[in-house]
Amino acid sequence: MRIGGEPAIISDCKMYLKIHKKQGEAVVAACDRELLGKTLSEGEMEFEVLEKFYGGDLADISRLPAVICEATIANLIGNKVVEKAVEGGFVEKDKIIEIAGVKHAQVIVI
């Protein structure tokens, strides 16, 4: 939808968010809502957006920066999720990979 020639802003962007905690580590798994359960294929590469790993709570994408701040590792798949991490300064654009046109990034806190 366009309003006045400008792209409409989607205010209700949702993502699936799951936090895995073990031995003092917090691994954040986040994916764009529409990717959960899908398999992305490009050449020899396959990436499964597994419900077991990513399928936590359906959350507003605006929560992502605060959640990454509490993580030791973040595994992000989806154009919207990765762009939100870029906006928050967690991911550099040249460190993003694409699989079948879908952005993927990892954040590791050292």
C-alpha positions in Angstrom: 0.0 0.0 0.0 1.3 3.5 -0.8 0.2 6.7 0.8 1.1 9.9 -0.9 3.6 8.2 -3.2 5.7 7.0 -0.2 5.8 3.3 1.0 3.5 2.7 3.9 5.2 1.8 7.2 4.2 -1.6 8.6 3.8 -1.0 12.3 2.9 -4.5 13.2 6.0 -6.4 12.0 6.2 -9.7 13.8 8.9 -12.2 14.4 9.3 -15.5 16.1 11.6 -15.2 19.0 13.1 -17.9 21.2 15.7 -17.6 23.9 17.7 -20.7 24.7 19.5 -20.5 28.1 22.2 -22.9 29.2 25.1 -22.7 31.6 24.9 -18.9 31.8 24.7 -18.4 28.0 21.7 -16.9 26.2 21.2 -17.7 22.6 18.6 -15.7 20.8 16.9 -17.2 17.8 14.7 -14.8 15.8 13.1 -15.1 12.4 10.6 -13.2 10.3 7.1 -14.5 11.0 6.6 -15.9 7.5 9.8 -18.0 7.5 9.1 -20.4 10.4 9.0 -23.9 9.2 10.4 -23.1 5.7 13.5 -24.5 4.1 15.6 -22.0 2.1 17.6 -23.5 -0.8 20.3 -22.0 -3.0 22.6 -24.2 -5.0 24.1 -26.8 -2.6 23.1 -24.8 0.5 19.9 -25.5 2.5 18.8 -23.6 5.6 15.9 -24.9 7.7 14.1 -22.4 9.8 13.2 -25.0 12.4 10.3 -24.5 14.7 12.2 -26.3 17.4 15.0 -23.6 17.3 13.2 -20.4 16.2 9.5 -21.1 17.2 9.1 -19.3 20.4 6.9 -16.4 21.0 5.3 -14.3 18.2 6.7 -10.9 19.2 6.8 -7.4 17.8 10.1 -6.8 15.9 10.7 -3.6 18.0 11.7 -5.9 20.9 14.7 -7.3 19.1 17.4 -4.8 20.1 16.7 -5.1 23.8 16.7 -8.9 23.5 20.0 -8.9 21.6 21.6 -6.7 24.4 20.9 -9.6 26.8 22.3 -12.3 24.6 25.7 -13.9 24.2 24.8 -15.2 20.7 22.0 -14.1 18.3 21.0 -16.2 15.2 18.9 -14.1 12.9 17.1 -15.1 9.7 14.8 -12.9 7.6 15.1 -9.5 5.9 13.1 -7.6 8.5 14.8 -9.2 11.5 18.3 -8.7 10.1 17.5 -5.1 9.0 16.3 -4.3 12.6 19.6 -5.7 13.9 21.5 -3.5 11.4 19.5 -0.4 12.5 20.4 -1.2 16.1 24.1 -1.3 15.3 24.4 -5.1 16.1 25.2 -6.2 12.5 27.3 -4.6 9.8 25.8 -4.8 6.3 28.9 -6.4 4.8 28.6 -9.3 7.3 25.2 -10.4 6.1 24.8 -13.4 3.9 21.8 -14.1 1.7 20.2 -17.5 1.1 17.6 -17.6 -1.6 17.2 -13.8 -1.2 16.7 -14.0 2.5 19.2 -12.3 4.9 20.9 -14.2 7.6 23.3 -12.9 10.3 24.8 -14.0 13.6 25.8 -11.8 16.5 28.4 -13.1 19.0 29.2 -11.1 22.1 32.8 -11.5 23.2 
